[in-house]
Amino acid sequence: MYDKIYYQDVENQFITNYLFSDLQKKEKNNIYNLLLYCIRR
């Protein structure tokens, strides 16, 4: 249960960074890959 909460926090943090940062396309793709990784867990 703790791990699930932790990964949700990580996901939210990356979404926040994405929304409030000027990210290059490569960085955006890395975030999507991380989110997919978190979902698969």
N, CA, C and O atoms as a Tripos MOL2 file, in Angstrom:
@<TRIPOS>MOLECULE
protein
  164   163    41     0     0
PROTEIN
NO_CHARGES

@<TRIPOS>ATOM
      1 N           0.8430   -1.2090    0.0000 N.3       1 MET1
      2 CA          0.0000    0.0000    0.0000 C.3       1 MET1
      3 C           0.8760    1.2560    0.0000 C.2       1 MET1
      4 O           0.6000    2.2140   -0.7220 O.2       1 MET1
      5 N           1.9240    1.2400    0.8100 N.am      2 TYR2
      6 CA          2.8110    2.4060    0.8380 C.3       2 TYR2
      7 C           3.4590    2.6260   -0.5230 C.2       2 TYR2
      8 O           3.5600    3.7590   -0.9930 O.2       2 TYR2
      9 N           3.8970    1.5370   -1.1540 N.am      3 ASP3
     10 CA          4.5280    1.6660   -2.4720 C.3       3 ASP3
     11 C           3.5750    2.2940   -3.4740 C.2       3 ASP3
     12 O           3.9820    3.1230   -4.2870 O.2       3 ASP3
     13 N           2.3080    1.9010   -3.4190 N.am      4 LYS4
     14 CA          1.3360    2.4490   -4.3630 C.3       4 LYS4
     15 C           1.1900    3.9560   -4.1480 C.2       4 LYS4
     16 O           1.1370    4.7220   -5.1110 O.2       4 LYS4
     17 N           1.1250    4.3750   -2.8870 N.am      5 ILE5
     18 CA          1.0230    5.8050   -2.5840 C.3       5 ILE5
     19 C           2.2820    6.5310   -3.0640 C.2       5 ILE5
     20 O           2.1990    7.6210   -3.6310 O.2       5 ILE5
     21 N           3.4350    5.9240   -2.8360 N.am      6 TYR6
     22 CA          4.6900    6.5450   -3.2640 C.3       6 TYR6
     23 C           4.7080    6.7480   -4.7720 C.2       6 TYR6
     24 O           5.0580    7.8270   -5.2520 O.2       6 TYR6
     25 N           4.3360    5.7270   -5.5120 N.am      7 TYR7
     26 CA          4.3740    5.8560   -6.9690 C.3       7 TYR7
     27 C           3.3430    6.8550   -7.4630 C.2       7 TYR7
     28 O           3.5790    7.5470   -8.4540 O.2       7 TYR7
     29 N           2.2090    6.9420   -6.7920 N.am      8 GLN8
     30 CA          1.2170    7.9570   -7.1540 C.3       8 GLN8
     31 C           1.8020    9.3540   -6.9520 C.2       8 GLN8
     32 O           1.5920   10.2390   -7.7810 O.2       8 GLN8
     33 N           2.5290    9.5560   -5.8620 N.am      9 ASP9
     34 CA          3.1720   10.8540   -5.6210 C.3       9 ASP9
     35 C           4.1870   11.1720   -6.7120 C.2       9 ASP9
     36 O           4.2590   12.3060   -7.1850 O.2       9 ASP9
     37 N           4.9620   10.1840   -7.1080 N.am     10 VAL10
     38 CA          5.9500   10.3890   -8.1690 C.3      10 VAL10
     39 C           5.2430   10.7700   -9.4600 C.2      10 VAL10
     40 O           5.6630   11.6890  -10.1640 O.2      10 VAL10
     41 N           4.1620   10.0520   -9.7620 N.am     11 GLU11
     42 CA          3.4100   10.3410  -10.9840 C.3      11 GLU11
     43 C           2.8600   11.7630  -10.9490 C.2      11 GLU11
     44 O           2.9580   12.4900  -11.9370 O.2      11 GLU11
     45 N           2.2870   12.1610   -9.8260 N.am     12 ASN12
     46 CA          1.7380   13.5110   -9.7070 C.3      12 ASN12
     47 C           2.8320   14.5640   -9.8340 C.2      12 ASN12
     48 O           2.6180   15.6140  -10.4400 O.2      12 ASN12
     49 N           3.9820   14.2920   -9.2740 N.am     13 GLN13
     50 CA          5.0940   15.2390   -9.3520 C.3      13 GLN13
     51 C           5.5400   15.4350  -10.7910 C.2      13 GLN13
     52 O           5.8130   16.5570  -11.2180 O.2      13 GLN13
     53 N           5.6120   14.3380  -11.5370 N.am     14 PHE14
     54 CA          6.0450   14.4580  -12.9260 C.3      14 PHE14
     55 C           4.9940   15.1480  -13.7720 C.2      14 PHE14
     56 O           5.3340   15.9020  -14.6840 O.2      14 PHE14
     57 N           3.7240   14.9040  -13.4870 N.am     15 ILE15
     58 CA          2.6630   15.6120  -14.2050 C.3      15 ILE15
     59 C           2.7660   17.1070  -13.9220 C.2      15 ILE15
     60 O           2.6400   17.9260  -14.8330 O.2      15 ILE15
     61 N           2.9950   17.4610  -12.6590 N.am     16 THR16
     62 CA          3.1450   18.8700  -12.2900 C.3      16 THR16
     63 C           4.3330   19.4970  -13.0160 C.2      16 THR16
     64 O           4.2370   20.6050  -13.5440 O.2      16 THR16
     65 N           5.4490   18.7770  -13.0340 N.am     17 ASN17
     66 CA          6.6300   19.2960  -13.7320 C.3      17 ASN17
     67 C           6.3470   19.4900  -15.2070 C.2      17 ASN17
     68 O           6.8020   20.4580  -15.8150 O.2      17 ASN17
     69 N           5.5970   18.5720  -15.7760 N.am     18 TYR18
     70 CA          5.2770   18.6620  -17.2030 C.3      18 TYR18
     71 C           4.3990   19.8750  -17.4750 C.2      18 TYR18
     72 O           4.6250   20.6020  -18.4430 O.2      18 TYR18
     73 N           3.4130   20.0930  -16.6390 N.am     19 LEU19
     74 CA          2.4600   21.1700  -16.8860 C.3      19 LEU19
     75 C           3.0810   22.5400  -16.6590 C.2      19 LEU19
     76 O           2.6890   23.5120  -17.3050 O.2      19 LEU19
     77 N           4.0420   22.6280  -15.7520 N.am     20 PHE20
     78 CA          4.5650   23.9360  -15.3730 C.3      20 PHE20
     79 C           6.0200   24.1370  -15.7740 C.2      20 PHE20
     80 O           6.7240   24.9620  -15.1920 O.2      20 PHE20
     81 N           6.4640   23.3850  -16.7650 N.am     21 SER21
     82 CA          7.8340   23.5410  -17.2530 C.3      21 SER21
     83 C           7.8260   23.6100  -18.7660 C.2      21 SER21
     84 O           6.9170   23.1000  -19.4200 O.2      21 SER21
     85 N           8.8580   24.2520  -19.3210 N.am     22 ASP22
     86 CA          9.0490   24.2370  -20.7700 C.3      22 ASP22
     87 C           9.9420   23.0500  -21.1050 C.2      22 ASP22
     88 O          11.1690   23.1560  -21.1210 O.2      22 ASP22
     89 N           9.2950   21.9140  -21.3720 N.am     23 LEU23
     90 CA         10.0560   20.6920  -21.6020 C.3      23 LEU23
     91 C          10.2980   20.4860  -23.0810 C.2      23 LEU23
     92 O           9.4470   20.7820  -23.9200 O.2      23 LEU23
     93 N          11.4690   19.9760  -23.3790 N.am     24 GLN24
     94 CA         11.7460   19.5920  -24.7570 C.3      24 GLN24
     95 C          11.0350   18.2750  -25.0600 C.2      24 GLN24
     96 O          10.5980   17.5630  -24.1560 O.2      24 GLN24
     97 N          10.9310   17.9730  -26.3370 N.am     25 LYS25
     98 CA         10.1800   16.7800  -26.7300 C.3      25 LYS25
     99 C          10.7660   15.5060  -26.1230 C.2      25 LYS25
    100 O          10.0210   14.6170  -25.7100 O.2      25 LYS25
    101 N          12.0710   15.4140  -26.0670 N.am     26 LYS26
    102 CA         12.7000   14.2130  -25.5080 C.3      26 LYS26
    103 C          12.3250   14.0420  -24.0390 C.2      26 LYS26
    104 O          12.0320   12.9310  -23.5960 O.2      26 LYS26
    105 N          12.3340   15.1330  -23.2880 N.am     27 GLU27
    106 CA         11.9920   15.0680  -21.8740 C.3      27 GLU27
    107 C          10.5330   14.6600  -21.6980 C.2      27 GLU27
    108 O          10.1960   13.8870  -20.8020 O.2      27 GLU27
    109 N           9.6720   15.1920  -22.5670 N.am     28 LYS28
    110 CA          8.2600   14.8220  -22.4890 C.3      28 LYS28
    111 C           8.0850   13.3220  -22.7140 C.2      28 LYS28
    112 O           7.3110   12.6720  -22.0110 O.2      28 LYS28
    113 N           8.7980   12.7800  -23.6850 N.am     29 ASN29
    114 CA          8.7160   11.3460  -23.9540 C.3      29 ASN29
    115 C           9.1970   10.5310  -22.7590 C.2      29 ASN29
    116 O           8.6300    9.4820  -22.4540 O.2      29 ASN29
    117 N          10.2310   11.0040  -22.0870 N.am     30 ASN30
    118 CA         10.7240   10.3100  -20.9010 C.3      30 ASN30
    119 C           9.6660   10.2770  -19.8080 C.2      30 ASN30
    120 O           9.5240    9.2700  -19.1140 O.2      30 ASN30
    121 N           8.9260   11.3630  -19.6470 N.am     31 ILE31
    122 CA          7.8690   11.4050  -18.6400 C.3      31 ILE31
    123 C           6.7720   10.4070  -18.9870 C.2      31 ILE31
    124 O           6.2970    9.6740  -18.1200 O.2      31 ILE31
    125 N           6.3730   10.3800  -20.2500 N.am     32 TYR32
    126 CA          5.3500    9.4140  -20.6570 C.3      32 TYR32
    127 C           5.8160    7.9900  -20.3980 C.2      32 TYR32
    128 O           5.0350    7.1550  -19.9420 O.2      32 TYR32
    129 N           7.0770    7.7070  -20.6850 N.am     33 ASN33
    130 CA          7.6050    6.3670  -20.4280 C.3      33 ASN33
    131 C           7.5730    6.0420  -18.9420 C.2      33 ASN33
    132 O           7.2480    4.9160  -18.5660 O.2      33 ASN33
    133 N           7.8990    6.9960  -18.1040 N.am     34 LEU34
    134 CA          7.8610    6.7710  -16.6620 C.3      34 LEU34
    135 C           6.4350    6.5200  -16.1880 C.2      34 LEU34
    136 O           6.1990    5.6330  -15.3680 O.2      34 LEU34
    137 N           5.4840    7.2960  -16.6990 N.am     35 LEU35
    138 CA          4.0900    7.0960  -16.3070 C.3      35 LEU35
    139 C           3.6140    5.7090  -16.7210 C.2      35 LEU35
    140 O           2.9230    5.0350  -15.9570 O.2      35 LEU35
    141 N           3.9770    5.2860  -17.9140 N.am     36 LEU36
    142 CA          3.5980    3.9370  -18.3560 C.3      36 LEU36
    143 C           4.2240    2.8860  -17.4520 C.2      36 LEU36
    144 O           3.5900    1.8800  -17.1340 O.2      36 LEU36
    145 N           5.4560    3.1130  -17.0420 N.am     37 TYR37
    146 CA          6.1280    2.1920  -16.1260 C.3      37 TYR37
    147 C           5.3810    2.1130  -14.7920 C.2      37 TYR37
    148 O           5.1860    1.0270  -14.2440 O.2      37 TYR37
    149 N           4.9700    3.2650  -14.2790 N.am     38 CYS38
    150 CA          4.2450    3.2940  -13.0030 C.3      38 CYS38
    151 C           2.9060    2.5760  -13.1300 C.2      38 CYS38
    152 O           2.4980    1.8560  -12.2190 O.2      38 CYS38
    153 N           2.2220    2.7700  -14.2560 N.am     39 ILE39
    154 CA          0.9310    2.1070  -14.4600 C.3      39 ILE39
    155 C           1.1190    0.5940  -14.5130 C.2      39 ILE39
    156 O           0.3190   -0.1540  -13.9520 O.2      39 ILE39
    157 N           2.1780    0.1430  -15.1880 N.am     40 ARG40
    158 CA          2.4010   -1.3030  -15.3140 C.3      40 ARG40
    159 C           2.6850   -1.9460  -13.9710 C.2      40 ARG40
    160 O           2.3610   -3.1160  -13.7680 O.2      40 ARG40
    161 N           3.2830   -1.2030  -13.0500 N.am     41 ARG41
    162 CA          3.5080   -1.7530  -11.7120 C.3      41 ARG41
    163 C           2.1750   -1.9110  -11.0320 C.2      41 ARG41
    164 O           2.1160   -2.3610   -9.8880 O.2      41 ARG41
@<TRIPOS>BOND
     1     1     2 1
     2     2     3 1
     3     3     4 2
     4     3     5 am
     5     5     6 1
     6     6     7 1
     7     7     8 2
     8     7     9 am
     9     9    10 1
    10    10    11 1
    11    11    12 2
    12    11    13 am
    13    13    14 1
    14    14    15 1
    15    15    16 2
    16    15    17 am
    17    17    18 1
    18    18    19 1
    19    19    20 2
    20    19    21 am
    21    21    22 1
    22    22    23 1
    23    23    24 2
    24    23    25 am
    25    25    26 1
    26    26    27 1
    27    27    28 2
    28    27    29 am
    29    29    30 1
    30    30    31 1
    31    31    32 2
    32    31    33 am
    33    33    34 1
    34    34    35 1
    35    35    36 2
    36    35    37 am
    37    37    38 1
    38    38    39 1
    39    39    40 2
    40    39    41 am
    41    41    42 1
    42    42    43 1
    43    43    44 2
    44    43    45 am
    45    45    46 1
    46    46    47 1
    47    47    48 2
    48    47    49 am
    49    49    50 1
    50    50    51 1
    51    51    52 2
    52    51    53 am
    53    53    54 1
    54    54    55 1
    55    55    56 2
    56    55    57 am
    57    57    58 1
    58    58    59 1
    59    59    60 2
    60    59    61 am
    61    61    62 1
    62    62    63 1
    63    63    64 2
    64    63    65 am
    65    65    66 1
    66    66    67 1
    67    67    68 2
    68    67    69 am
    69    69    70 1
    70    70    71 1
    71    71    72 2
    72    71    73 am
    73    73    74 1
    74    74    75 1
    75    75    76 2
    76    75    77 am
    77    77    78 1
    78    78    79 1
    79    79    80 2
    80    79    81 am
    81    81    82 1
    82    82    83 1
    83    83    84 2
    84    83    85 am
    85    85    86 1
    86    86    87 1
    87    87    88 2
    88    87    89 am
    89    89    90 1
    90    90    91 1
    91    91    92 2
    92    91    93 am
    93    93    94 1
    94    94    95 1
    95    95    96 2
    96    95    97 am
    97    97    98 1
    98    98    99 1
    99    99   100 2
   100    99   101 am
   101   101   102 1
   102   102   103 1
   103   103   104 2
   104   103   105 am
   105   105   106 1
   106   106   107 1
   107   107   108 2
   108   107   109 am
   109   109   110 1
   110   110   111 1
   111   111   112 2
   112   111   113 am
   113   113   114 1
   114   114   115 1
   115   115   116 2
   116   115   117 am
   117   117   118 1
   118   118   119 1
   119   119   120 2
   120   119   121 am
   121   121   122 1
   122   122   123 1
   123   123   124 2
   124   123   125 am
   125   125   126 1
   126   126   127 1
   127   127   128 2
   128   127   129 am
   129   129   130 1
   130   130   131 1
   131   131   132 2
   132   131   133 am
   133   133   134 1
   134   134   135 1
   135   135   136 2
   136   135   137 am
   137   137   138 1
   138   138   139 1
   139   139   140 2
   140   139   141 am
   141   141   142 1
   142   142   143 1
   143   143   144 2
   144   143   145 am
   145   145   146 1
   146   146   147 1
   147   147   148 2
   148   147   149 am
   149   149   150 1
   150   150   151 1
   151   151   152 2
   152   151   153 am
   153   153   154 1
   154   154   155 1
   155   155   156 2
   156   155   157 am
   157   157   158 1
   158   158   159 1
   159   159   160 2
   160   159   161 am
   161   161   162 1
   162   162   163 1
   163   163   164 2
@<TRIPOS>SUBSTRUCTURE
     1 MET1         2 RESIDUE 1 A MET
     2 TYR2         6 RESIDUE 1 A TYR
     3 ASP3        10 RESIDUE 1 A ASP
     4 LYS4        14 RESIDUE 1 A LYS
     5 ILE5        18 RESIDUE 1 A ILE
     6 TYR6        22 RESIDUE 1 A TYR
     7 TYR7        26 RESIDUE 1 A TYR
     8 GLN8        30 RESIDUE 1 A GLN
     9 ASP9        34 RESIDUE 1 A ASP
    10 VAL10       38 RESIDUE 1 A VAL
    11 GLU11       42 RESIDUE 1 A GLU
    12 ASN12       46 RESIDUE 1 A ASN
    13 GLN13       50 RESIDUE 1 A GLN
    14 PHE14       54 RESIDUE 1 A PHE
    15 ILE15       58 RESIDUE 1 A ILE
    16 THR16       62 RESIDUE 1 A THR
    17 ASN17       66 RESIDUE 1 A ASN
    18 TYR18       70 RESIDUE 1 A TYR
    19 LEU19       74 RESIDUE 1 A LEU
    20 PHE20       78 RESIDUE 1 A PHE
    21 SER21       82 RESIDUE 1 A SER
    22 ASP22       86 RESIDUE 1 A ASP
    23 LEU23       90 RESIDUE 1 A LEU
    24 GLN24       94 RESIDUE 1 A GLN
    25 LYS25       98 RESIDUE 1 A LYS
    26 LYS26      102 RESIDUE 1 A LYS
    27 GLU27      106 RESIDUE 1 A GLU
    28 LYS28      110 RESIDUE 1 A LYS
    29 ASN29      114 RESIDUE 1 A ASN
    30 ASN30      118 RESIDUE 1 A ASN
    31 ILE31      122 RESIDUE 1 A ILE
    32 TYR32      126 RESIDUE 1 A TYR
    33 ASN33      130 RESIDUE 1 A ASN
    34 LEU34      134 RESIDUE 1 A LEU
    35 LEU35      138 RESIDUE 1 A LEU
    36 LEU36      142 RESIDUE 1 A LEU
    37 TYR37      146 RESIDUE 1 A TYR
    38 CYS38      150 RESIDUE 1 A CYS
    39 ILE39      154 RESIDUE 1 A ILE
    40 ARG40      158 RESIDUE 1 A ARG
    41 ARG41      162 RESIDUE 1 A ARG
